[in-house]
Amino acid sequence: MNDPNCIFCKIASGEIPAKKLYEDDDVFAFHDIRPQAAVHFLIVPKEHLPSLYDAGMSQLRPLGKMLALAGELARKEGAADGFRAIINTGRVGHQEVYHLHMHVLGGPEPLGPMLQRRK
């Protein structure tokens, strides 16, 4: 089921254009419009799922594809020496779009620490 007000549902349906890297019946991947690294794209399930909190065993197929595609697509995009996969969840996790999605970031330069260490 899709949410008619969700930007990622609109991208999945073709209502909003995106520079897609991959698409099948379960997931799609596209370049982030505000890249934070030389390589920065999203992998998104086509089914509207607000967050990782809402995922369950019935989403094994799209969730598995998201993880399985990350490395292949990262290498194709130029992240040959590693990448970071991030799923922001909820307010504390800084989730901005409430449709589950995974950011894949990488490139030729190291990304730096993921979070600042607490003292």
C-alpha positions as CSV (number, residue, x, y, z in Angstrom):
1,M,0.0,0.0,0.0
2,N,1.3,3.5,-0.8
3,D,0.7,6.8,1.0
4,P,-0.4,9.5,-1.5
5,N,1.3,12.2,0.5
6,C,4.7,10.4,0.7
7,I,7.5,11.8,-1.5
8,F,9.2,8.3,-1.8
9,C,5.9,6.7,-2.8
10,K,5.5,9.4,-5.4
11,I,9.1,8.7,-6.7
12,A,8.4,5.0,-6.8
13,S,5.2,5.6,-8.8
14,G,7.0,7.9,-11.3
15,E,5.0,10.9,-10.2
16,I,8.2,12.7,-9.1
17,P,11.3,12.2,-11.2
18,A,14.5,10.9,-9.7
19,K,17.9,9.7,-11.0
20,K,17.3,6.0,-10.4
21,L,20.1,3.5,-10.1
22,Y,18.1,0.4,-9.7
23,E,14.5,-0.8,-9.6
24,D,12.6,-4.1,-9.3
25,D,9.2,-5.1,-7.9
26,D,10.3,-4.7,-4.3
27,V,12.8,-1.8,-4.1
28,F,14.4,1.1,-5.9
29,A,17.5,3.1,-5.5
30,F,18.2,6.7,-6.5
31,H,20.7,9.5,-6.0
32,D,20.2,11.7,-2.9
33,I,19.2,15.3,-4.0
34,R,21.5,16.7,-1.2
35,P,24.5,14.4,-1.3
36,Q,26.7,14.3,1.8
37,A,29.5,12.4,0.1
38,A,30.9,11.7,-3.4
39,V,28.6,8.7,-3.5
40,H,25.3,9.1,-1.8
41,F,22.1,7.3,-2.8
42,L,19.1,5.8,-1.1
43,I,17.6,2.3,-1.3
44,V,13.9,2.3,-0.6
45,P,11.2,-0.4,-0.4
46,K,8.4,0.3,-2.8
47,E,5.8,-0.6,-0.2
48,H,5.1,2.3,2.1
49,L,6.6,1.5,5.5
50,P,7.0,4.5,7.8
51,S,10.2,3.4,9.6
52,L,12.3,0.5,10.7
53,Y,10.2,0.4,13.8
54,D,7.3,-0.8,11.6
55,A,9.2,-3.5,9.8
56,G,8.5,-7.1,10.5
57,M,9.0,-10.6,9.2
58,S,6.6,-9.8,6.3
59,Q,9.2,-7.3,4.9
60,L,12.1,-9.8,4.8
61,R,12.3,-9.7,1.0
62,P,12.6,-5.9,0.5
63,L,14.8,-5.5,3.6
64,G,17.1,-8.3,2.4
65,K,17.3,-6.8,-1.0
66,M,18.2,-3.4,0.4
67,L,21.2,-4.9,2.2
68,A,22.2,-7.2,-0.6
69,L,22.2,-4.4,-3.2
70,A,24.1,-1.8,-1.1
71,G,27.6,-3.2,-1.9
72,E,27.0,-3.8,-5.6
73,L,25.5,-0.4,-6.2
74,A,28.1,1.4,-4.0
75,R,30.9,-0.2,-6.1
76,K,29.2,0.7,-9.4
77,E,28.9,4.3,-8.2
78,G,32.6,4.6,-7.2
79,A,32.8,3.6,-3.6
80,A,35.4,0.9,-4.3
81,D,37.1,1.0,-0.8
82,G,34.1,0.9,1.5
83,F,30.9,2.7,2.3
84,R,28.5,3.4,5.1
85,A,24.9,2.3,5.2
86,I,22.5,4.3,7.4
87,I,18.9,3.8,8.3
88,N,17.7,6.8,10.4
89,T,14.7,5.8,12.5
90,G,12.3,8.1,14.4
91,R,12.8,11.5,15.8
92,V,15.9,10.7,17.8
93,G,17.5,9.0,14.8
94,H,16.9,12.1,12.7
95,Q,14.5,10.4,10.3
96,E,13.3,13.2,7.9
97,V,11.1,11.2,5.5
98,Y,8.8,8.7,7.1
99,H,9.1,6.0,4.5
100,L,11.8,3.5,5.4
101,H,15.0,4.2,3.4
102,M,18.7,3.4,3.6
103,H,21.4,5.9,2.8
104,V,24.5,4.5,1.2
105,L,27.5,6.9,1.4
106,G,31.1,6.5,0.2
107,G,33.6,7.6,-2.3
108,P,37.4,7.9,-2.6
109,E,37.9,9.8,0.7
110,P,37.2,8.5,4.2
111,L,33.9,9.6,5.7
112,G,35.1,10.4,9.1
113,P,33.7,9.2,12.4
114,M,30.0,8.3,12.4
115,L,29.2,10.1,15.7
116,Q,31.2,12.3,18.1
117,R,32.2,10.3,21.1
118,R,30.8,11.3,24.4
119,K,33.2,12.4,27.0
